[in-house]
Amino acid sequence: MAYFNGVYVALVTPFDQTHEVDYQRLRELCEWLIGQGVDGLIPGGSLGEYATLNSDERAQVVETVIETANGRVPVMVGTGAPSTQQVIQWAEHAKQVGAAGIMALPPINYNPMKHEIIAHYEALSKVGLPVIAYNNPHDYPTDLTPALLEEISRFDNIVGVKEFSGDIRRVHDILEKTTLEVMIGVDDLAFEGALAGATGWISGVPNALPKEGSALFRYGRNGEVEDGLALYRKLLPLFHYDAQPQLVQSIKYMLELAGQDCGSTRPPRLPLPTEMYEKIKADFHYAKETSYS
């Protein structure tokens, strides 16, 4: 049985007009998403602009989400940081404040050797929370291949992988070679991933379209291909933004279109060109034309 089933939203971090964290708005967003039926919440990821937060802000964001969830849905915490020591500190903080698990990148600041990657996850396993390893070879120097994941999975608390390579064949290979659960990490493979056996989806666009995202993943898990494809093809233009460098600006604009404004992004992320917003708006309205159950 998987630790983290279903649709886990990688939360944005709301900011006010002066780029300060808006904790009240964060509470409201969490309440809305829980009410819309998402299965879990993830603060502290790249979509949450963790790299722009100072330590106090980052800790308070995590604590705010866990307090707001109040046990109604699990909270998995992103732990990305330059050093293994810092990652462990964020993992220990997550454990202390009641997180259900952590999402952990391999070393991010340089191209690590195999034994360094393994030691990194061995240290994280010792924290005592379930760990979802995060494979994102597009933005970071390490590719957590199925063979490497097989070695990492021998540590007791490494229970799954967020798979962001963009290659659907990886889902099959990981499930064949390891005991890990697979959580799809890139939105535009959410439906295929569920059909292939992924038990979870760490999602971006469902910040703004949680009911649609939950319905889509449920269709895939249940093998309801006809209904799933109809919804998937409507959502796919929006999903493509999740794999682009401007994903944060794009998804925050989708939230605005959904009536859940969470403010702008912190520099160095700046507003997008007008034509990009126009395209996102058209894709958003196209997605909303579809009915679902």
Rosetta blueprint (number, residue, H / E / L):
1 M L
2 A L
3 Y L
4 F L
5 N L
6 G E
7 V E
8 Y E
9 V E
10 A E
11 L L
12 V L
13 T L
14 P L
15 F E
16 D L
17 Q L
18 T L
19 H L
20 E L
21 V E
22 D L
23 Y H
24 Q H
25 R H
26 L H
27 R H
28 E H
29 L H
30 C H
31 E H
32 W H
33 L H
34 I H
35 G H
36 Q L
37 G L
38 V L
39 D L
40 G E
41 L E
42 I E
43 P L
44 G L
45 G L
46 S H
47 L H
48 G H
49 E L
50 Y H
51 A H
52 T H
53 L L
54 N L
55 S H
56 D H
57 E H
58 R H
59 A H
60 Q H
61 V H
62 V H
63 E H
64 T H
65 V H
66 I H
67 E H
68 T H
69 A H
70 N L
71 G L
72 R L
73 V L
74 P L
75 V E
76 M E
77 V E
78 G E
79 T L
80 G L
81 A L
82 P L
83 S L
84 T H
85 Q H
86 Q H
87 V H
88 I H
89 Q H
90 W H
91 A H
92 E H
93 H H
94 A H
95 K H
96 Q H
97 V L
98 G L
99 A L
100 A L
101 G E
102 I E
103 M E
104 A E
105 L L
106 P L
107 P L
108 I L
109 N L
110 Y L
111 N L
112 P L
113 M L
114 K H
115 H H
116 E H
117 I H
118 I H
119 A H
120 H H
121 Y H
122 E H
123 A H
124 L H
125 S H
126 K L
127 V L
128 G L
129 L L
130 P L
131 V E
132 I E
133 A E
134 Y E
135 N E
136 N L
137 P L
138 H L
139 D L
140 Y L
141 P L
142 T L
143 D L
144 L L
145 T L
146 P H
147 A H
148 L H
149 L H
150 E H
151 E H
152 I H
153 S L
154 R L
155 F L
156 D L
157 N L
158 I E
159 V E
160 G E
161 V E
162 K E
163 E E
164 F L
165 S L
166 G L
167 D L
168 I L
169 R H
170 R H
171 V H
172 H H
173 D H
174 I H
175 L H
176 E H
177 K H
178 T L
179 T L
180 L L
181 E E
182 V E
183 M E
184 I E
185 G L
186 V L
187 D H
188 D H
189 L H
190 A H
191 F H
192 E H
193 G H
194 A H
195 L H
196 A H
197 G L
198 A L
199 T L
200 G E
201 W E
202 I E
203 S E
204 G L
205 V H
206 P H
207 N H
208 A L
209 L L
210 P H
211 K H
212 E H
213 G H
214 S H
215 A H
216 L H
217 F H
218 R H
219 Y H
220 G H
221 R H
222 N H
223 G L
224 E L
225 V H
226 E H
227 D H
228 G H
229 L H
230 A H
231 L H
232 Y H
233 R H
234 K H
235 L H
236 L H
237 P H
238 L H
239 F H
240 H H
241 Y H
242 D H
243 A H
244 Q L
245 P L
246 Q L
247 L H
248 V H
249 Q H
250 S H
251 I H
252 K H
253 Y H
254 M H
255 L H
256 E H
257 L H
258 A L
259 G L
260 Q L
261 D L
262 C L
263 G L
264 S L
265 T L
266 R L
267 P L
268 P L
269 R L
270 L L
271 P L
272 L L
273 P L
274 T H
275 E H
276 M H
277 Y H
278 E H
279 K H
280 I H
281 K H
282 A H
283 D H
284 F H
285 H H
286 Y H
287 A H
288 K L
289 E L
290 T L
291 S L
292 Y L
293 S L
